Amino acid sequence: MSEKVTNRWLVVFGAVIIQLCLGAVYAWSLFNQPLIDKFQWEKGDVVLTFSITIFMMATFTIVGGKIQDKIGPRWVATAGGIIMGAGIMMASTATSLTELYLYYGFIGGAGIGMAYVCPLATCQKWFPDKRGLISGIAVAGFGGGALIFKPFILTFIDSVGVSSTFLYLGIVYLITVVIGAQFLVVPPAGYCPPGWTPPVVSASGAGNDFSTGQMLKNVQFYYLWIVFLFACTAGLMVIGLAKDIGINLVNLTAADAANAVVVVAIFNALGRVIWGSLSDKLGRVNSLFVMYLIAGLAMFLMSSITMTYFTFLGLCSLIGFCFGGFLALFPSLTADYYGTKNFGTNYGIMFMAFGIAAIIGPKIGTSGTFSQAFLIAAVLCIVSAGMTFLVRETPKLT
């Protein structure tokens, strides 16, 4: 089947429409208050749904990655779309937190993870000449999913209620992801883009494909994993609580605070494409260093100044812009350092940092004041900027 695909951008098209649906999970803060109002649940308990979803997503990224490395991406992404859609549809029947966690968090999150890694792995194989850019485009849909689905979510909640909203969204996600999955085919063995010459593998073996075991023996992997964890902890704290931060810290109306979800989504998506492209020219690690400094400054300002509506949205945009860049660069960095042969499994393990951050980030945001949480996030970003100097040398396969 792969020989029939003559335009590699069709693969990108399928990847983007899949990621738009998967990324709608970033709009979770829109559900917090409606669920609290309907069921009288505590905010922290409702926010935990987002954390469970992202943790399950990261966990099943490993599962999906391992399977798609063996059988290809199409059927794995199709299965992920079906599981995701079914879980969210089932969430429409939830009347307890346990049911919500199970249906939306565990089942929906598992489906998201199964599907998430497939577009990334496939696009990396089709675009060895533009890894940063194409990784950014492939995951830009994930960053922009909240933007696209925000008006639909709000309209559904207003017209049919929060529970029925899950039913309709689940149907849309299932159908769209399954359609997008049909575009995911791997290139023929030995594929090279026209006009591109693969880099020569050095005598040291740098650039070879690492097995998962070999990657786990490389100390730089653990530095990268920690840096990724810190970045995602800071970013997910803002994304998971964006609307609540606007209401409680900046004293905005619910409608104005909801705009933060849109702003973060826009700049999240832009950051993935722009930083992905820049990293092809500036280098992945140099780009990470700059992003950590920008995100750290934005977090520090959010912890220390009295924000207005516009400063709040401006700082949210910076955080979203850098967070999007983190999510774009780490797939490319994983492929650069450890190859594409076992990318699905290898990046799945790297992506577990994202899942653990989904538990830590919102927990930090709800455990104390938001100002304290932003200060902690700022420190994590500055520490990560320093740690980038530990991962500048390409790993050697011995």
N, C-alpha and C positions, 0 to 999 in steps of 0.2 A: 504493500500500500504506500510506503514512503516514497517509492520511485514516482508515483503519480503526482506528488506535491511538487510543483515547479516554482511556486512563489512562497518563499519562506515567511512573507508577511501575513499570509493567511493563518499561519500558526500563531502569530502575534495577535491577530484579531480574535481567535478563539481564546487565547490566554487572557486578554483584557476583559472580555465579557464574562468569563468565569470569575475573575478577580473582583469585578464590580459587585457581583452578588455576595461573594465571600466577605468582602470588605464592609458590607453593610453592618456587620457586627460592631463596627466602630461607632455606630449611632445609638448604642445601647443606652446612653444617658437620657435619651428621649423617652425611654420606657420607665425610668426610675419613679418619677412622681405619679404617673397614671397607675402603676402597680401599687404604690403606697396608698393612693387614694381609694383604690378599689378594694384592696384586701387588708389595709391597715397594717402592713408589714413595716419593719424597721428599715431605714435607708441602707444601713450597712449590710443587712441580709439580702436586700435586692441587688445591691452593687456586686455582691459575691457571685451572682449569676454570670456577670461579665468575666470575672476572674476565672471561674470554672470553665467557661467557654473557651477562653484563650489558652488555658492550661491544656485542655483536651485537644485543642487544635494543634498545639505544639507537640503533644505526645503522639498524635496520629499522623503528624507530618513524618515522623520516623517510620511508622508502619507503612503509610502510603508510599514514601520514598523507597523503601526496601522492595515493596511489591512492584512498583513501576520500573525500578532498575532491572527487574527480571522479565516482566511481561509487557512493558510499555505503558505510556501514560493514559491512553484513551479510556480503557475500561476502568482504571483506577479512579480517574476524574469523574467518570459517569457514576460509579458507585458512590463516590463522595457527595456528588450532587443529590443523589436519591436519599442518602442517609441524612444529609443536612436538611433538605426540604421536609423529610418526614419528621425529624425531631422538632423543627420549628412549628410545623402543623400540629403536632401532638401537644406543644406548649399552649395551644389555644384552649386545651381542656384542663390545664393545671389550676387547681384551687388551693394548693399548698406550696410552700417553698421547696419541699422535697421533690414534688412533681416538676416544678419549674427548673430546678437544678438538673434533674434527670433528663427531661425532654430537651430543653433549650441548651443547657450547659453540657451535659455528657454526650447526648446523642447528636445534637446539632453541632457541637464543637468537634466531635470526632469526624463528622462528615466534612466540615470545613478543612480540617487538617489533611484528610485523605486527598481532597481535591487541590489544596493549596500548592503542594510541592510539584505537582505535575506540570503546570505551565512553566514554572521556573526551570526545571530540569530540561524540558524540551527546548525552550528558547535558548538556553546556554549552549546546547548542541548545534542549533541552527546558526548561531551568531558568535562564533569564536573570535570574529574580527571586531565585534562591538559589544563585548560582554557588559560593560558598565551601562551603556545606553539602553541596551535591550532588557537588561535586568530591571532598570528603572521603569521602562515602559510596561513591562510585564506585571510589575507590582504596583504601578500607578493606579490601576483599576482598584486594587485593594484599598489604597489610600483614599480614592475618590468615591468609593461605594457609599459612604455615609452622606456625601454631598448629593449624589444622584437619588438616593432613597429617602432622604429627609422629608421632602414634601409629601411623598406617598405615605410614609409612616405617620406623619402628623395628620394628614387627611383621613387616613383609616381610623386612627385613634379617635378623632373628633366625630366621625360618622358612624362607626360600628363598635367602638370600644376597643380597649387594649387587647383583650383576649382574641377577638375575631381578627384583629390585625395580624397576629401571629399566623393564623390560618391562611390568610391571603398572601402574606409574604412568603410563607413556606412553599406555596404552589408556584409562585413566580420564580423563586430561587431554584427549585427543583427543575423546572422546565428549561430555564435559561442556562444553568450550569451543564445540564445534559447536552444541550445543543452545542455549547462552546467546546465541550470535551471531544466532539467528533472532529474538530480541527487539529487535535493534538496527535501528530504522527512524528516519529523520529526520522532524522535524515538517513540516507544510505550510509553504510559503513565507509569510513574514510572521507566523508563529505568535507569539501572546502568551498567557501563562497568564491564566486568568480573574481579573479584579480587579487585574491589574498593568498599569501604564502605563510604557512604555519611557521612559528618560531622554531629554531633549531634547539633540540633538547641538549643541554650542556652535559659535559662528562660527569658532573656531580649528580645528575639525575633530576635536577630541579625541573619541574614542569611535568613530570610523569604522573600517572594516576595512582593516588594512594588508596589502598584498601581502608576500610573503616578501622581495622586494628592498627594499621600503620599510622593513620591520622591520630588515633588516641595515644600513641607513643610519642607524638611530637609535642614538646612543651609549649610551642607557640599556639597550638590549638587551645590550650587552657587559658592563655592570656587573652586570646581573641574571644573566647566564650565569656570570660568575666567582663570584658569591655562591652560586649553585646548585651549582657545581663544588665549592666549599669545604665546603658543607653535606653533600653526598653523599660526599665523600672521608672525612670524619669518621664519618658514619653507616655507610657500607658496610664500613669497617675493622672495626667492632664486629660488624655483622651477619654478615659472611663468616667471622669467626673467633670467634664468641661462645663456642662450646663449648671451643675450644682455649685461649682466654683464661682461662676458668674453671679448666681443668685445670692450666695451666702457671704462671699468675700468682697464682691464689688457692688452688692446691693442692686443688681439689675432686675428688671422684670423677667418673667419666665420666657417671654417671646424674645427679648433682647439677648438673654443668656443663651437661648437655643442657637443664636447666630454664631456662637463660638464653635458649635459643632460644624457648621458650614465652613467657617474660616479655617479651622484645623484640617478639615477634609480637603479643601482647595490647596492649601500649602503643603499638606502631606503628599498629595498627588504630584504637585509641581516639584517638590523636593526630590521625589524619586527619579523623575526624568532628568532634572537639571543636574543634581549631584551625580547621578549615574553617568551622564555624558561627561561632566567635568572630570570625573575620576579616571576616565580613559586617557585624559591628557595630563592631569596633575598627579595621578597615582592614587590608589585606594587609601593608603594609610595617611598620606598628606591631607586628603579630603576629610577623612575621619577626624583628624586632629583639629581642623578648622571648625567642623561641625560641633564637636564637643565644647569648644570654647564659646561658640555662639549660644548653644543651648544652655550652658552653665551660666552665662551672663543673663540670659532671659529669665532663667529660674531664680537667680539671685535678686533681680529687680522685682519679680513678682512677690518675693518674700519680704521686700524691704520698703517698697514705695506704696503710696496710696493710689490705687489704679482708678482711672476713669473707664468709661465704656470703650473709648478708642485705644487707650494704652493697653487695656486688657486684651482686646482683639489683636493688637499689634504684637504683643508678646506671645499670645497663643499662636499667631501665624509663624513667628520665628521658631517656636518649639515644634510645631507641625512640620515646618520646612526641613528642619534638621532630622526629626524623627523619620520622615519619609526617606531622607538620604541614608540613614542607618539601615533601613529595611532594604534599600536598593543595593547598597555596597556590600553587605555581608554575603549575599549569594554569589556575587562576582568574585569577592575575595576568597570565598571557599573554593570556587572553581579555579581561580588563579593559583592558589596554594596547593590544592589537593586533587585537581583534575575533575573531569566530567564523567568518567566511567561509572563511578560509584557516587555521583553527586546527590542523588535522591536520598540515600541513606546518610551520607556524610553531612549534608546540609540539614537533614532532619534532626541530627544530634546537635548541631550548632544551634538550631532553632529552638531547642528546649530552653535556652536562655530566655527566649521570648515568653514561653509558657510560665516559667517560674516568676519572671518579672510581672506577669499578669496577676499573680497572687500578691507579690510584695508591693507593687506600685499603688493600687487602690487601697491596700491595707494601710500604707503610710498616709495616704490622703484622708482616710477616715478615722485614724487613730488619735490625731491631735488637731491642732489648728492647721489651716491650709498654709499659713505663712511658714510654720515650722516644716511642713512637708516640702515646700518649695526650696527651703534652705538645704534640707537633706539631699534633694535631687540635684541642686547646684553643686554640692560637694562631690557627689557621685560622678557628675559630668567632668569636673576638673581633674579628679583622680584618673578617669578614663583617658583624658587628653594626655596625661603623663604616661600612661601605660601603652599608648600607641608607639612609643619609642622602643618597646620590647618586641614588636612584631613587624619590624621593617625589613628583615631579611627573609627572602623566600625559603621555605622549608626545603630540605634536601632529602630525597628518597634514597635510602641506603639499604 
